[in-house]
Amino acid sequence: MARKKKRNNKPAAPMPVGQMKMCKLTKEGMMEEIDQRSNQPTAVCNRCRSKANAARDLCQPRTL
């Protein structure tokens, strides 16, 4: 009989704000961070329609 591996039940470490995408920031309600990252938008997300200054802040970026 095969043994089951023990699962690590520790909660995942929170993601640093600098690595969060716009949709995650919106979900977390971090409006000040969203405002800072979208004050001069150059890209829009094809998935969630968020706008951002840098494409790296979006899940599926497309230039404006």
RODO-2510 file (C-alpha; in nm, 4 decimals, decimal comma):
residues 64
     n   res          X          Y          Z
     1     m     0,0000     0,0000     0,0000
     2     a     0,1355     0,3408    -0,0984
     3     r     0,1999     0,5960     0,1689
     4     k     0,0515     0,9410     0,1409
     5     k     0,2869     1,2341     0,1604
     6     k     0,2315     1,4786     0,4428
     7     r     0,1081     1,8155     0,3260
     8     n     0,2496     2,1383     0,4500
     9     n    -0,0484     2,3148     0,6101
    10     k     0,1324     2,6451     0,6577
    11     p    -0,0377     2,9431     0,4922
    12     a     0,1381     3,0825     0,1882
    13     a     0,3550     3,3864     0,2438
    14     p     0,1833     3,7076     0,1306
    15     m     0,2932     3,8392    -0,2079
    16     p     0,4892     4,1663    -0,1923
    17     v     0,2853     4,4615    -0,3202
    18     g     0,5504     4,5373    -0,5830
    19     q     0,4892     4,1995    -0,7493
    20     m     0,1082     4,2143    -0,7536
    21     k    -0,0768     4,2638    -1,0810
    22     m    -0,3523     4,5248    -1,1135
    23     c    -0,6360     4,2707    -1,0864
    24     k    -0,4932     4,1413    -0,7554
    25     l    -0,4538     4,4964    -0,6257
    26     t    -0,8176     4,5668    -0,7154
    27     k    -0,9312     4,2496    -0,5415
    28     e    -0,7345     4,3474    -0,2285
    29     g    -0,8773     4,7024    -0,2396
    30     m    -0,5381     4,8752    -0,2609
    31     m    -0,6640     5,1915    -0,4321
    32     e    -0,3634     5,4137    -0,3543
    33     e    -0,1258     5,1621    -0,5164
    34     i    -0,3565     5,1346    -0,8191
    35     d    -0,3639     5,5142    -0,8545
    36     q     0,0178     5,5295    -0,8461
    37     r     0,0528     5,2591    -1,1119
    38     s    -0,2097     5,3990    -1,3476
    39     n    -0,1628     5,7771    -1,3439
    40     q    -0,0094     5,7768    -1,6982
    41     p    -0,1308     5,4506    -1,8560
    42     t     0,0517     5,3038    -2,1547
    43     a    -0,1032     4,9554    -2,1497
    44     v    -0,4397     4,7885    -2,0935
    45     c    -0,5140     4,4324    -1,9810
    46     n    -0,7040     4,2151    -2,2288
    47     r    -0,8424     4,0111    -1,9397
    48     c    -0,9560     4,2553    -1,6705
    49     r    -0,9466     4,5840    -1,8683
    50     s    -0,7261     4,7563    -1,6092
    51     k    -0,4914     5,0282    -1,7305
    52     a    -0,1351     5,0678    -1,6074
    53     n     0,1798     5,2720    -1,6614
    54     a     0,3844     4,9548    -1,7240
    55     a     0,2839     4,6332    -1,9002
    56     r     0,4511     4,4253    -1,6251
    57     d     0,1684     4,5289    -1,3885
    58     l    -0,0978     4,3560    -1,6033
    59     c    -0,1906     3,9892    -1,6540
    60     q    -0,2424     4,0093    -2,0330
    61     p    -0,0995     4,3451    -2,1431
    62     r    -0,1695     4,5269    -2,4695
    63     t    -0,0355     4,8717    -2,5573
    64     l    -0,2810     5,1600    -2,5852
***
